[in-house]
């Protein structure tokens, strides 16, 4: 009755081995959330900013909602204050799978996905509305998809406002004021070229080192948004800020491809849905934070300079044209977003 090369005992042994292997595989998939029914997962989300910062609060909201909607099956723990490392280092860890998630600035993504350099083009967005028209449209969706090529899955964008120059050695009220000034920039961004085009010098430095750099005179200034300027205490050692708004660069919430593959399709849909909802939470928190930051600066006696941004735009017009040609698809989508009501 038995056919083939094996005896009944041997065939029975082989069948038992196959069934055992299948059981192990099923348990493994369930343990990492890969089963059709959805298994339990435990992830870490790295965040550079302090716990009360808008991006961190949105991270926490996102994690809490997932925990609640899955009865604790998807458990994401948020680690603020760069506990897991600086943003660039964490991106490496997420790529390798040793950390599952992070929130990072688009400028830093450039080192891993070169096309994201386009976000650093100075004055590419007219204002906040134009910026969000782009992010919420097909252009923003394509940028998230580009992360896949480097081993990441982009979930959603967060607001980081407009970036401005601040210094401790005299205000920057026009581009010529940057001459002789050494300004800190993020690693991998177009900001270095922008500052040098205006006549200044750029120094790449980790975010956590900026305060001491300003305090000791290693750098003359830096550039960032108002909430970061306040939350870091940089205004204590650089008390002139110029609202030139040279860049609007988003934050992005992302997960590593290895971690993403642990999820079943329903869980993937849920994670994306909750991430997109967290954007609105973060944007509301961000608006309040900007207002509070400005109030704090005024109370602390920081000089806030409302400058003529057209002078700054003119100073980098050649650079803008160069990158407009290089990133044609991006800038075309930016132009389309300008037409959106």
C-alpha positions in Angstrom: 0.0 0.0 0.0 2.9 2.3 0.5 4.7 3.7 -2.5 8.0 5.5 -2.9 11.3 4.9 -1.3 10.5 5.0 2.4 9.1 2.4 4.8 5.9 3.2 6.8 7.9 4.0 9.9 10.2 6.3 8.0 7.4 8.1 6.3 5.6 8.5 9.6 8.8 10.0 11.1 9.1 12.4 8.2 5.5 13.5 8.5 5.9 14.1 12.3 9.0 16.2 11.6 7.2 18.3 9.0 4.2 18.9 11.3 6.6 19.9 14.1 8.4 22.3 11.8 5.1 23.8 10.7 4.1 24.3 14.3 7.3 26.1 15.1 6.9 28.4 12.1 3.3 29.2 13.1 4.4 30.1 16.6 7.2 32.2 15.3 4.9 34.2 13.0 2.4 34.7 15.7 5.0 35.9 18.1 6.1 38.6 15.7 2.7 39.6 14.4 3.0 37.9 11.1 0.1 35.5 11.4 -3.2 36.2 9.6 -4.9 36.7 12.9 -2.2 39.1 14.1 0.3 38.2 16.8 1.7 40.3 19.7 4.6 42.7 19.0 6.7 44.9 21.1 8.5 47.8 19.4 10.7 50.8 20.4 10.1 54.2 19.0 13.2 56.5 19.2 12.7 60.3 19.7 15.3 63.0 20.1 13.1 65.6 21.7 12.0 65.8 25.4 8.8 64.1 26.6 6.7 67.3 26.5 7.7 68.3 22.9 4.9 68.1 20.2 6.5 65.3 18.2 7.1 63.2 21.3 3.6 63.8 22.5 2.3 62.7 19.1 4.5 59.6 19.3 3.0 58.8 22.7 -0.5 59.4 21.4 0.1 57.1 18.4 1.5 54.3 20.7 -1.3 54.7 23.3 -4.0 54.4 20.6 -2.5 51.3 19.0 -2.2 49.7 22.4 -5.8 50.6 23.2 -7.2 49.5 19.8 -5.5 46.1 19.9 -6.0 45.4 23.6 -2.3 45.7 24.2 -1.3 43.3 21.4 0.7 46.0 19.6 2.8 47.6 22.3 5.1 50.5 21.2 7.3 52.1 23.9 8.5 55.7 23.2 12.0 56.6 24.2 12.4 60.4 24.3 15.5 62.6 25.0 17.7 60.7 22.5 17.8 57.7 25.0 18.4 55.4 22.0 20.8 57.7 20.3 20.9 60.8 18.0 18.6 60.8 15.0 21.2 59.8 12.4 22.5 56.9 14.5 19.0 55.7 15.2 18.2 55.7 11.5 21.0 53.2 11.1 19.6 51.1 13.9 16.1 51.1 12.3 17.6 50.1 9.0 19.4 47.2 10.7 16.3 46.2 12.7 17.8 46.8 16.2 15.3 49.6 16.8 11.9 49.4 15.1 10.7 52.9 14.7 11.8 56.6 14.8 10.7 60.1 14.2 13.3 62.1 12.3 13.7 65.3 10.4 13.6 65.1 6.6 17.0 66.8 6.2 18.6 63.8 8.0 16.9 61.3 5.7 19.0 62.7 2.9 22.0 60.5 3.9 19.9 57.4 3.3 17.6 58.5 0.5 19.3 61.1 -1.7 16.1 62.3 -3.4 14.9 63.6 0.0 17.5 66.3 -0.4 14.9 68.2 -2.3 13.1 69.1 0.9 16.1 71.3 1.8 15.7 73.6 -1.2 15.5 77.1 0.4 12.1 78.8 0.0 10.6 75.9 -2.1 7.4 76.3 -0.2 5.6 79.6 0.0 4.0 79.2 3.4 2.5 76.7 5.8 -0.6 76.1 3.7 1.4 75.4 0.5 3.7 73.1 2.5 0.8 70.9 3.8 -1.0 70.9 0.4 2.1 69.2 -0.9 2.6 66.7 2.0 -1.1 65.7 1.9 -1.1 65.3 -1.9 0.5 62.9 -4.4 3.9 64.6 -4.1 4.1 63.9 -0.4 2.9 60.3 -0.9 5.6 59.7 -3.4 8.3 61.0 -1.0 7.1 58.5 1.6 7.3 55.7 -1.0 10.9 56.6 -1.7 11.9 55.5 1.8 11.2 51.9 0.8 14.4 51.8 -1.3 16.5 52.3 1.8 14.7 49.8 4.1 12.1 52.1 5.7 8.4 52.5 5.6 7.2 56.1 5.9 3.9 56.3 7.9 3.1 60.0 8.2 4.5 63.6 8.4 4.7 65.9 11.4 5.1 69.6 11.4 8.4 71.3 12.2 7.5 74.8 11.2 9.9 77.2 9.5 13.6 77.2 10.2 15.3 80.5 11.2 18.8 81.8 12.0 19.8 82.5 15.5 23.1 83.9 16.7 25.0 85.1 19.7 27.4 87.4 17.9 25.0 89.9 16.3 21.7 89.6 14.4 21.3 88.2 10.9 18.9 90.8 9.4 20.1 90.3 5.8 22.3 87.7 4.0 25.4 89.9 4.3 25.2 89.6 8.1 26.2 85.9 7.7 29.6 86.8 6.4 32.2 85.6 8.9 29.6 83.7 10.9 30.0 80.0 11.6 26.5 78.4 11.6 25.7 74.9 12.7 23.7 72.7 10.3 22.2 69.3 10.3 24.2 66.5 8.8 23.4 65.7 5.1 21.3 68.8 4.4 21.4 71.4 1.7 21.6 74.0 4.4 25.4 74.0 4.3 25.3 75.1 0.6 22.6 77.7 1.4 24.6 79.3 4.2 27.8 79.4 2.1 25.9 80.9 -0.8 24.9 83.7 1.5 28.5 84.2 2.6 28.6 82.3 5.9 30.4 79.1 7.0 28.6 75.9 7.9 29.6 73.4 10.6 27.9 70.0 10.8 27.2 69.1 14.5 24.9 66.8 16.4 21.9 68.5 17.9 22.9 67.7 21.5 26.2 69.5 21.0 24.8 72.8 19.8 24.3 74.4 23.2 27.9 73.9 24.3 29.1 74.9 20.8 27.3 78.3 21.1 28.3 78.8 24.7 32.0 78.2 24.0 32.1 80.1 20.7 32.9 77.0 18.5 29.9 78.1 16.4 28.4 81.6 16.2 24.9 80.5 15.5 22.5 77.8 14.3 19.2 77.5 12.6 16.0 75.8 13.7 12.3 76.4 14.5 11.0 78.4 17.4 10.0 75.5 19.7 13.4 73.8 19.3 15.2 77.1 19.9 13.3 77.4 23.2 13.1 73.7 24.4 16.9 73.3 24.0 17.7 76.6 25.8 19.7 77.8 22.9 18.2 81.3 23.3 20.2 81.5 26.6 23.5 81.5 24.6 22.3 83.0 21.3 19.7 85.7 22.0 19.1 87.1 18.5 16.7 85.2 16.2 15.8 86.3 12.7 12.5 85.0 11.2 13.8 84.5 7.7 11.9 81.2 7.3 14.5 79.8 4.9 13.2 76.2 5.0 10.0 74.3 5.8 11.2 70.7 6.3 8.8 68.0 7.7 9.4 65.4 10.3 8.6 61.9 9.3 7.4 58.9 11.4 8.9 55.7 10.0 9.3 52.0 10.8 12.0 49.7 9.6 11.2 47.3 6.8 12.2 44.3 8.9 9.7 45.3 11.7 7.0 46.2 9.1 7.2 42.7 7.7 6.3 41.3 11.1 2.7 42.7 10.6 -0.2 41.1 8.9 -2.1 43.2 6.4 -4.9 44.3 8.8 -2.3 45.4 11.4 -0.4 47.4 8.7 -3.6 49.2 7.8 -4.3 50.0 11.4 -0.8 51.3 12.0 -1.0 53.5 9.0 -4.5 54.8 10.0 -3.4 55.6 13.6 -0.2 57.3 12.3 -2.2 59.5 10.0 -4.5 60.5 12.8 -1.5 61.4 14.9 -0.5 64.0 12.4 -3.5 66.1 13.3 -2.8 65.7 17.0 0.8 66.8 16.4 -0.2 69.8 14.2 -2.5 71.1 16.9 0.2 70.7 19.6 2.7 72.4 17.3 0.6 75.5 16.8 0.2 75.9 20.6 3.9 75.3 21.1 4.9 78.0 18.6 2.7 80.5 20.3 4.1 79.6 23.7 7.7 79.6 22.4 7.3 83.2 21.1 5.8 84.3 24.4 8.7 82.7 26.3 11.3 84.5 24.1 9.6 87.8 24.6 9.5 87.3 28.3 13.2 86.3 28.4 14.3 89.4 26.5 15.4 87.7 23.3 15.4 90.0 20.3 13.1 88.7 17.5 13.9 90.2 14.1 11.1 90.2 11.5 13.3 90.4 8.4 12.7 91.0 4.7 12.7 87.5 3.4 12.9 88.6 -0.2 16.5 89.6 0.3 17.2 86.0 1.5 15.3 84.5 -1.4 17.2 86.6 -3.9 20.6 85.6 -2.3 19.9 81.9 -3.0 17.9 82.2 -6.3 20.7 80.5 -8.3 20.9 77.6 -5.9 17.1 77.3 -6.0 17.1 77.2 -9.8 19.9 74.5 -9.9 18.0 72.1 -7.6 14.7 72.8 -9.3 16.2 71.4 -12.5 17.7 68.4 -10.6 14.5 67.5 -8.7 12.0 68.2 -11.5 9.4 65.8 -10.4 9.5 67.1 -6.9 9.2 70.8 -7.9 6.5 70.0 -10.4 4.5 68.5 -7.5 5.3 71.6 -5.4 3.9 73.8 -8.2 0.7 71.7 -8.4 0.3 72.0 -4.6 0.4 75.8 -5.1 -2.8 75.5 -7.1 -4.7 73.5 -4.5 -7.4 75.4 -2.6 
